[in-house]
Amino acid sequence: MPLPPKLQEIVDDFASMAREEKIETLIAYAESLPPLPARLKEERARMQPVPECMTPVFLYGEKQPDGGIVFYFDIPPESPTVRGLASILASGLNGSKPEEVLSVPSDFFMPMNLQEAISQQRINGFIGVLAHMKQAAVKLLDGSL
């Protein structure tokens, strides 16, 4: 199954970038990560921690009326790389159907050549965030979200 179109576009964009441009674009994504809605700040217990990340990362998947899913993240502003990676996933997957989220391969990012710009530890965290987004999609499908 192909990647959701928005995510494929992001992958293609990064694939054509030089190392410095990847870093600049990652920072731009970090700055574009929407703030956590107040209702979720008050209910942090509802958010899913992502222990694979060294930075404290929490995510929440929310069902939309059209059956899609929107992801919200709580990540400290002093972690721009992690915020950027989460923002890439949110930008590429928000609004997708749960089945589309579940079909994204864990190594979808390989053509982006992120290893040119970030450490393997950050890449492992990125994979962990995607895994937890998939868990939220499963919960939406089984009705527990």
MIGUZA-300717 format. One record per atom (N, C-alpha, C, O, CB): x, y, z. Coordinates in steps of 0.001 Angstrom, whole numbers, plus 524288, in hexadecimal, padded with zeros to 5 digits. Glycine has a CB too. Layout:
% residues N
XYZ ...
***
This chain:
% residues 145
803587FB6380000 800008000080000 80383804D980000 8073E8052380306 7FC3480000804D6 802578089A7FCA8 8059A80D537FC7F 804E4810A580168 801078102080439 8044D810957F7A2 808AC814098025B 80845817A3806C8 803D381B71805D8 8027F81C898015A 80D7781A9E807A5 8017681D8480A13 7FDAE821BB80955 8004D826298063E 804E88274280713 7FB91823C380EBB 7FD71828B0802B8 7FFD082C937FF38 802F7830D7801FA 807328323F8002E 7FBA182F187FC0E 800F0832EA80655 803D2837158090A 809088351480B16 80CF9837D180ACB 8008E8395180D92 809138305780D26 80DEB82E1F80F30 811B582CF480ABB 8166782DDB80B41 80CC98291E81259 80FBE82AFC8066C 8131A829E6801E8 815AC82EE67FFEF 81A4282EE07FE7C 80FEF827517FD7C 812BF833237FFE1 814E6838287FE24 81965839E8801B1 81D5E83BD87FFCE 8109483C5F7FE0B 818C083937806CB 81CE483A9D80A83 821B68373880997 82619839308097E 81AF183A0081039 820E683229808EB 8254482E91807E4 8282783041802F5 82CF38308A802EA 82348828D580754 8253F8315E7FED4 827A9832F67F9E0 82AB1838107FA7B 82EF98389F7F85D 8237B833917F59F 8287883BC77FD5E 82B27840C87FE35 8306083FF1800F1 83462841F27FF32 827B58448680170 8305983CFE80538 8352C83C0F8082A 8392783903804EB 83DDA839F080559 833F88391980D3B 8375183570801BA 83AE3832387FE97 83E3A835887FAF3 842A2834147F9AD 837CF82E397FB68 83C29839F07F94B 83EFD83D3D7F58F 8423C841857F82D 844C18449B7F57B 83B2A83FB77F1D1 84237841C07FD5E 844F3845EF8002B 84A848446C801A0 84BBC83FDC8028D 841F38476580510 84DD884865801CB 8531A847BE803F1 852AE847A5809E8 84EAD8492880C19 856DD84C3D8020F 856CE845DF80C7E 856DB8454681233 8552884A4381506 851BC84A0F81865 85C4D843B581407 8577984EB0813B4 85635853958166B 8507C8550E815AE 84DF9856F88194F 859B78580581475 84E728542E81108 848F88556780FFF 84562851D281323 8413E85380814E9 847C7854EA80A22 846F184CEB813D5 843DD8494E81712 8437884B7081CA3 83F4284B7381EF6 8465C843BD81718 847DE84D3D81EBF 847E884F5382414 844708542582473 841528549D82815 84D85850AA825CD 844F4857BA820BB 841BE85C7A820BE 83BF085B2282053 838B085D78822FD 8435A8601D81C38 83AAE8576881D04 83537855E181C48 8331A8532782121 82E93853E782291 834A88524D81781 83658850058239F 834C984D6E8287B 833858518182CAA 82FB7850EB82F8C 83925849B382A6B 836AF8559982D00 835B4859D9830C0 8309C85CA582F5C 82D9185E01832D4 83A5985DCD830D0 82FAD85D8182A59 82AC786002828B3 8261785CA782A41 8221F85EB682C07 82AC6860F4822B8 826878578B82999 822518541482B52 82199854788313C 81D2E8548583321 8237884E5D829B9 825DF854BF83422 8258785536839DB 8227585A1283B5D 81F2B859EF83EDE 82B088556583C52 8239185E55838B1 820EA86346839E0 81B308632883855 8180D8662383A6F 8239E867C38371D 819CA85FBE834AE 8145685F7E832EB 8110885B95835F8 80C5485B2A83510 8142B85E1C82D35 8137B858B08399F 8106F854F183CB9 80C6C857F383FF3 80DE485B458431A 814118519384058 80766856D883F38 80368859CA84216 803E5858FD847FC 80582854D4849C7 7FDF18582D84044 8027E85D0184AF5 8029285C5B850A7 7FE7E8585A85255 7FA988577684FA9 80195861A38536C 7FF7E85606856C0 7FBDD85237858ED 7F6D98550285A94 7F71F858F885D4A 7FE5C84F4785DA2 7F24C8530C85903 7ED678557D85AB1 7ECF78557F860AC 7EEB4851D786344 7E8AF8529C85843 7EAA885997862C6 7EA3085A3286877 7E78D8557786AF5 7E916853CB86F32 7E71C85F29869C7 7E39D853508685D 7E0C584EE086AA6 7E45884A2A86B7B 7E3768471386F0F 7DC2C84D5486721 7E8608499586835 7EC068453F868E8 7F0328468686CF6 7F22C8430586F99 7EE97843DE863B8 7F18884B7C86D78 7F54684D0287187 7F32184B9E876E2 7F60584A0E87A64 7F681852EA87139 7EE0384C3787773 7EB7584B2987C72 7EABE8454F87D62 7E9CC843AD881CE 7E62E84DE787CA8 7EB2F8422F87950 7EA5083C8D879CA 7EEF483982877A2 7EE4A8360987460 7E54883AF2876ED 7F39783AC98796B 7F8698384C8777C 7F8158325D877EB 7FA7682F9A874C9 7FD3383A4F87A89 7F52F8305D87BBC 7F4C382AB287C7A 7F25E827FF877B7 7F33882355876EB 7F17E8297F88155 7EF6282ADE8748B 7ED03828A086FD7 7F0F78281186B6B 7F00782544867A0 7E87182BFF86E0A 7F56382AC086BEF 7F94D82AB1867C7 7FCE9825FE8685E 7FE008243886CB4 7FC7D82FC8867CF 7FEB68240C86400 8020681F69863E0 807C88210A863EE 8097C823ED8607B 800CC81C0885EFC 80ACD81F3A867CB 8106B8206B867BC 8133281D3B86382 8117B818FA8620E 812E381F4F86D26 8177E81F648619C 81AB381CAF85DB8 8200F81BC986036 8239281F0585FA4 81B2681FEE8586E 820B281764862FB 8258D8167B865DD 82A508159786267 82EB9815D68644E 824E2811E48695F 829888149185D6C 82DF3813D4859DC 8310D818DB85908 8358D818B885757 82C06811CB854A0 82E9881D4C85A3E 831348225C859A5 833F5823DC85EB3 831D98231A862F4 82D40826A385812 838A9825FC85E38 83B7E827EE862CA 838C982CCD864F2 838CC82DBD869AA 841418292886161 8368082FDA8617B 8337A83476862EB 82E11832A6864A4 82BF482EF886261 8331E8387385E44 82BC38352F868A1 82669833B886A0F 8229C8350586596 821DE839948643E 824B98369186F28 820498311286361 81C8F831B385F14 8177B82F0E860A9 8176F82A9886273 81EBD82F5A859D5 81333831EE85FF5 80DFD82FD9860F3 80AB7830EC85C1F 80B1F83516859BF 80B7483252865FB 8077682D2285AAE 8040C82DF585630 7FE8482C3B85775 7FD8C8291685AF7 8061982B0385164 7FAFF82E6A85479 7F57D82D148550D 7F31B82CEC84F9C 7F3C38309384C8D 7F28D83115858AA 7F05E828BE84E6B 7ED928284484980 7E7CB8292B84A76 7E5878271084E25 7EE82822DE846F9 7E57A82C4D84721 7DFF582DAF847DD 7DCE582C8A842E3 7DE6082E2883E9B 7DF608338484966 7D8A1829BC84390 7D5328286483F30 7D26882D4A83D47 7D09C8307F84060 7D12E82423840CD 7D21782DCA8382F 7CF6183223835BD 7CA0C83050833C1 7C94882BA4832E8 7D2AD8347483139 7C65C833EB832FF 7C1258325B83130 7C12E82F4482C11 7BDBF82C0582B2D 7BDCF8372283084 7C50D83044828B3 7C54682D7E823B3 7C80D8283882417 7C8E68259C82024 7C7FD830DB81FAC 7C97B826A7828E8 7CC21821AB829B2 7D208821F882984 7D4B581E1B82A88 7CA5881DE7825BC 7D412826878283A 7D9BC827448283C 7DBC3827D982DCB 7D8C3827C38318E 7DB3E82C12824F8 7E0D58286D82E3E 7E34D8290183358 7E6F582DBA8332B 7E9AB82EA882F4F 7E655823EF834E9 7E6F3830AA83773 7EA818351D83809 7EDD98341083CD1 7EBEA8325D840E1 7E77383A758388E 7F2E68351B83C45 7F69C8342D8407E 7F86483950842DF 7F97983D1C8401F 7FB538311083E84 7F8AB839568480C 7FAA683DD284AFA 7FF7283C0C84E02 7FFAF837A584FEE 7F6608402084EBB 8034183F8A84E68 8082183E4985115 809578423B85554 8083C846E2854D2 80C9C83E0C84D35 80BA3840448598A 80DCB8439285DA6 8139F8424B85DEE 8152C83E2C85FDD 80AF3842A78631D 816CA845E485BF7 81C788453785BB2 81EEB84A6685D50 81D4A84E8085B67 81E548437E85607 822C784A50860C4 8252684F3886284 827608526B85DF6 829998503E85A4B 8297784E1486679 826C28579385E3C 828C885AEE85A08 82EB885AB38597C 830D185BF885559 827228608485AFA 8316D8591985D9E 83723858C485D4E 838FE853C985A96 83DA18528685AB9 839798590B862C0 83569850FB85826 836B584C418552A 834E684CDC84F81 8315C84A1A84DC6 8342984756857B0 837558507A84C9C 835618519584754 835C084CFE8438A 8326F84C778401A 8384D856178451A 839AC849B784416 83A17845448407B 835808418F84133 8331083FE483D68 83F488425284153 8345C8404E8460E 8300983CBA84731 82ADA83F39845A1 8277983C9E8436A 82FF883B3B84D0E 82A3A84438846C4 82578846FD84530 824E3846E883F3B 820978462E83D31 8259084CB384735 82939847A783C7F 8290D84799836CC 8277884250834A9 82452841F98310B 82E488492283498 829A783E30836E5 8284E838EA83521 8228D837B683628 81FE58357B832D4 82BC6834D8837DC 820A28393383AC8 81B168385A83C01 8179E83B8E8385F 8137E839C0836AF 819F1839C8841C1 819508404883733 8164A843A3833BB 816078416482E34 81209841E182B91 818A48491E8339B 81A4283EF282C75 81A2D83C5682759 815F08382082753 812D9837C2823A8 81F9F839E582610 815D5834F982B72 811E9830CE82BBA 80C668330F82C07 808DC8312E8295D 812F182D4783079 80BA88371682F43 806798397A82FB1 804D983BE582A7B 8006D83B2B828BE 8066B83DA98340B 8086083EBD82803 807228413882301 805C783D3081ED8 8025283E0D81B9E 80BB58449182128 8087E838D581EF2 807A3834D781B00 8031C8312E81C01 8010982ECC81862 80C5A831C381A71 8018B830B982102 7FD9082CCD82256 7F88282F0282491 7F48C82C4882487 7FFC78290F82627 7F87B833D182681 7F3A0835F0828A6 7EF5E835EC82480 7F0348378C8200D 7F47B83B8682ABF 7EACF8340E8260D 7E664833AA82280 7E60782E6E81FB7 7E21882D4581D35 7E6B0837EB81E8F 7EA1B82B4682026 7EA138261C81DA5 7E65D8226E8207D 7E5408231C8251D 7EFA0823C481D84 7E48481E9881DB0 7E17481A6C8201B 7E526816FF82345 7E9BE8168B821EA 7DE748172081BE6 7E33E8149282775 7E6A38113182A9B 7E96C80D0482762 7EDF680BCC82865 7E37980E9782ED9 7E6BD80AD88238A 7E91C806CE8203E 7EDD3808EB81D3F 7F1A88062481C64 7E50F804A181C66 7ED7C80DE281BAC 7F1E18104B818E6 7F68D810F781C88 7FB038101181AFC 7F0438159D81699 7F57D8128E82160 7F9B08132782537 7FC4680DDE82623 8011080D7682645 7F7908157282A71 7F917809DB826C4 7FB25804A0827CD 7FE4C802708233A 801B37FF2182401 7F6B3800F282911 7FD388043B81E8F 7FFF480224819F6 80543804B4818FC 80829802FB8158E 7FC93802CF8152E 80694808C881BF0 80B9980B6F81B21 80FFF807E481D18 810128067E821B2 80BB9810DC81DFF 8139D80671819B6 817F28032081B72 81B66805FA81F69 81C1880ABA81F19 81B3D8015F816BD 81D80803168230D 820CF8057182715 825B6807EF824D4 8281C80B4182757 822538015F82B16 82732806628202F 82BDE8089B81DBC 82A8980C418192F 82DC880D1A815BD 82F6B8043E81BD2 825CA80E6881929 8240D811BE814DD 827BB81650813DF 828038184F80F81 81EA4813C9815FB 82A84817F1817D9 82DC881CA6817B2 8332181BBB8152B 8360881F7981454 82E8B81EB681D2D 83477816E8813F5 839B7815C5811E4 83B288191E80D23 83F9481AFF80CE3 83A14810098106A 8379F819F380958 8391281D42804E5 83A2F822F680664 83C77825DD8034F 834C681D1E800DF 838968248D80B10 83989829E880CD4 83F4882AC580E41 8411182F3980E8E 8360E82B2A81188 842298268380F20 847A7826CC810B0 8487582A3B81580 84C0B82D6E815AD 84AEF828DC80C33 8451D829868195A 8458582C9B81E2A 84A9382B8E82118 84C6F82EE782400 840EA82B78821B3 84CD4826E68205B 851A88259A8231A 856148295B821A6 859FF829A18246C 8534381FFA821E3 8558182C3B81D5D 859568303E81BEE 8591F834E081FAB 85CF3837BA82040 858678321C81650 854A28359D82233 853C883A5D82537 852F58397782B0C 853E283D0182E2B 84F3583D2C82314 8513A834CE82C92 85019833D083218 8525F82E91833C4 853C282B4C83086 84A26833EE8331B 852B782DDA838DE 855178291A83B05 8516A8246983A9B 84CAF824F9839F0 856A0829FA840BB 853B781FD383B04 850A881B0283AFA 84CE181AE383F95 84891818CF83F25 854458163683B1F 84E7F81D1A843F9 84B1581D4984893 846108204D8475B 841D281EB1848F3 84DF681FD384D40 84689824A78448B 841EA827B484309 83E8F824A083F2C 839C3824C183F73 8438E82D02840A0 84115821E783B9D 83E2A81EB7837DB 83B2981A6F83AB9 836AA8195B83967 841E481C49833BE 83D928180283E98 83ADC81403841AF 8361E8165984472 83207813D7844C0 83E9C8118D845B8 836A081B1684670 8323281DBD848DB 82DDC81EC7844EE 8294081E3084629 833F4822D984B53 82F58820548402E 82BAB8215283BEF 8288281C6183AC6 823BF81C9483A23 82E9782331836F8 82B3C817F983A83 828A4812F0839A9 824EB811C983E2F 8209E80FCD83D5A 82CB980E7B83914 8269381308842F9 823488123984790 81E608158C84771 81A27813B6848D5 826538136384C75 81EE781A74845C9 81A5081DDE84564 8166E81B8984186 811C281B4A842A4 81BE88237C843B0 8184F819D583CFF 814D28177383922 812278129E83B66 80D7F811CE83A82 817DF815FC83427 8150580F7083E4A 812B480ABC840A4 80E4780C2C8445E 80A42809898447B 816E78078D84391 80EFC8105084765 80AE3811EA84B11 8064B8147784835 801D881419849FE 80D1E815B584F29 8075481706843D1 8030C8190E840A1 7FFD08147D83E86 7FB06814CC83E43 8052B81C7B83C0F 8026E8104F83D0B 7FFA680BA883B29 7FC698093A83F8A 7F8158075C83E97 8038C80799838F7 7FE758093D84450 7FB6C80736848BF 7F67280A6784979 7F24C8083A84A90 7FEB88074B84DD2 7F6DA80F8C848E1 7F235812E084952 7EE568119C844F5 7E99C8119A845D7 7F3C0818BA84921 7F04E8108C84048 7ECDC80F2483BEA 7EA0280A0483D00 7E5678097D83BBA 7F00380EB2836D1 7ECB68064283F57 7EA3F80146840C7 7E5E480248844BB 7E1A38001484449 7EE5B7FD6284311 7E6F38059B84896 7E2F7806D784C88 7DE398096B84A0A 7D9CC8086A84BA1 7E53E80A6B850C8 7DF1E80CB48462D 7DABD80F2C8437B 7D78580B05840A1 7D2B680B28840B9 7DCB68136283F97 7DA2C8075F83E22 7D7648033D83B49 7D4527FFA583EDF 7D0017FDFF83D8A 7DB358000A83820 7D6847FE698436D 7D3BA7FAD0846EF 7CFE97FD9E84A94 7CD687FB2F84DE2 7D7A17F7BB84A2D 7CF84802C9849EB 7CBAF805C484CEA 7CD67807768524C 7CA438099A8553E 7C6F0802B284D70 7D25180690853AE 7D40E80820858E9 7D66B80D96858FC 7D86980F4C85D03 7D8038043B85AFA 7D6398105685498 7D82A815BD85464 7D3A68195A8535A 7D46281E1785305 7DC6E8166A85026 
***
